[in-house]
Amino acid sequence: MIQITDTLFIEDSEIQIEAVRASGPGGQNVNKVATAVQLRFDVGQSPHLPEAVRERLTRLAGQRLTKEGVIIIEAQRFRTQERNRQDAVERLVALIRRAAQPPKPRRPTKPSQAAKKRRLSKKRQRSETKRRRGPVDLDD
């Protein structure tokens, strides 16, 4: 069981972790040892996620979310498979924690009377500047 918040958790069986070969330089072991980790988490099939968290998680996942609704996290920062596994799980937990926090409601605000006056005053000044740029009437 992976604890996300005080009331939210996911089972270990809900995530699949697969070892893959890391890209980039790696010396002698680069073609022999699979140290990178690919974590898969099916958002739609998780019974422990509330619907609101599930919706926010699909929005937050972005490029990591497949068309089937599976989040794929690749971890290859570290040289050992175990550390990359921990890193992938930590990143998934952080993503779900962000989704678990409800968004702060927006309070509609109005501009103050002084702000309206400033805006209209600047608008008049700008209008006058542009009007003066026009053709000059020399018949006067």
N, C-alpha and C positions, 0 to 999 in steps of 0.2 A: 504494500500500500504506500502510495506517495502522497504525503500531506501537502496540500496547496495553501489553504488558509485554515482557520479554526474549524470551519464547518464544511470545507470542500476538500475532497481527495479523489484520487483515481487509483484504480487497481494496477498492479504490475502487469497483469495479463492484457491490459488495454494498450500497451505500447509494445512494438516490435523493434528490437535492436539488431542490426546486421553490421558485421565488420566488412569494410571494403578497403581497397588500396587507396592510400592518400596520393593526391597529386603533388607535384613539385619535387624539389630535391630531397633526397633521403639517404644518400650514400649507398652502402652495400645492401642494405635491407629493403630498398625501395621496391624491388620486384618480388620479394619473398614474403614480406610481413604485411598483413592487413591491419594497420593501426587506426585508420579513420573509421568513424562510426556513423551509420545512417539510422536515425530514429524515426519511426512512423507512428502516428497517433490519429486514429479515425475519430474525428470530432462528432460526426453524426451518430455513430454507434455507441458512444460513451454514455452509459446509464447514469453516471454520477454528476454530469454537468447539467445545471438548470438551463432552461431554454434561453434566457436573457444572456447568460455567460456564453453559451454556444454561438449565439448570433454575433456578439462582440468579438469572440475569438476568431470567427471566420473573417471578419473585417480586418482585425489586427494582423492575421497571419500573412496576408498579402501574397507574395510570390511563393511562399513556402506551402501554400494550400493547393492541392491538385483539384481537378474537376470533380473527382469522386468524393471530395471532402476530407482528404487525408493530409495532415500536416507532416511534412518531411523536414527534419532538421539534420544537417550534416555537420559533424564535428571532427576537425582534424588539426586543431591548434597544438595539441600535445603529442609527444613521441610515443606514449603508451596507449594501448587500446582502452585500458581501464579508466584512465584519466579523461580520455575523449568521451567515453560512455557517461561518466559523471557530468561532464560539461554539457552534453546533449540533453540530459535529464534536467539539469539546472536551467538551461535555456527554455525548455518546455514549461517548467514550473513558473519561471518569470513571465512568460507569455500568458499563461493561464491566469496568473495573479493580476496582471494588467487588465485582462478581460473581466475578472471578477469584480473589479472596482466599478461601481455604477458611475456614469458620467455626471459631472456637476451640472445641475439644471441652470439654464441661461435665464438671467433676469433681464427682461427688456428695459432699456433705459431711453431717456429722451435727452436731446441736447438742451443745455440751459439757455435762458433768454439772452444772456450776454454772448454765448457762442453763436447763436443765430444772428445777432446784430453784427458780430465780427465777420461772419461769413458773407452777409449781404453787403457790408461795407467794402470788403475786398473785391467782391463781385462787381460793385459799381466802379471801383477804381480801375479794375482790369478792363471793364467795358469802355470807360472813358479813354484809357490808353489806346485801345484798339481803334476807337472812333477817330482819334487824332491822327492815326496813321493813314487815314483815307485821303482821297484826292482833295487838294486845296482849291477852293473856288476863288479865282482871281478877278472876277467881275465886280466885286464890291467897290 
